[in-house]
Amino acid sequence: MRTLLKGETSNKSTVANPDSLQVECNHATVHPTLSEGERFQLAWSVDFSNVSQQQILEFAAESVIIKIRRVLAKDSNPQDKDWDNASFDAQEFVTVRASKTEKLAKALATFSDEELAALGLTRS
């Protein structure tokens, strides 16, 4: 663990190993003992080997339900849709982490050739 100073970039990654049921996590978090803007950089391992598949699914569903509730909260008139007895594809709510390069490539793909040219860019 090390302290990240204000403005310092953190290392964030989550790597799951389905064979060993281990997840390696690098993350940063604030703590009341730190000055404003500072965070702890942490590396943790989460072991799911002693957790049943049912428990893992229930745990995962709780995370998905939180995300679905956010969608419901933004619905200006939830009575117009049937939110009760609904079925959701979990894949739609799974966070897919992407590098800055991948995010940029995805964003650039939405630009027309003319818009790219206006920015001094061309497709290769």
FENLIN-V766557 format. One record per run of one state. SS is the DSSP state (H for helix, E for strand, C for the rest). FROM is the first residue (numbers start at 1). TO is the last residue. Records with the same first field share a line. If there is no record, write none. Layout:
# FENLIN-V766557
SS = FROM-TO / FROM-TO
This chain:
# FENLIN-V766557
C = 1-1 / 5-12 / 18-21 / 30-38 / 48-52 / 75-77 / 81-89 / 94-99 / 110-112 / 119-124
E = 2-4 / 13-17 / 22-29 / 39-47
H = 53-74 / 78-80 / 90-93 / 100-109 / 113-118
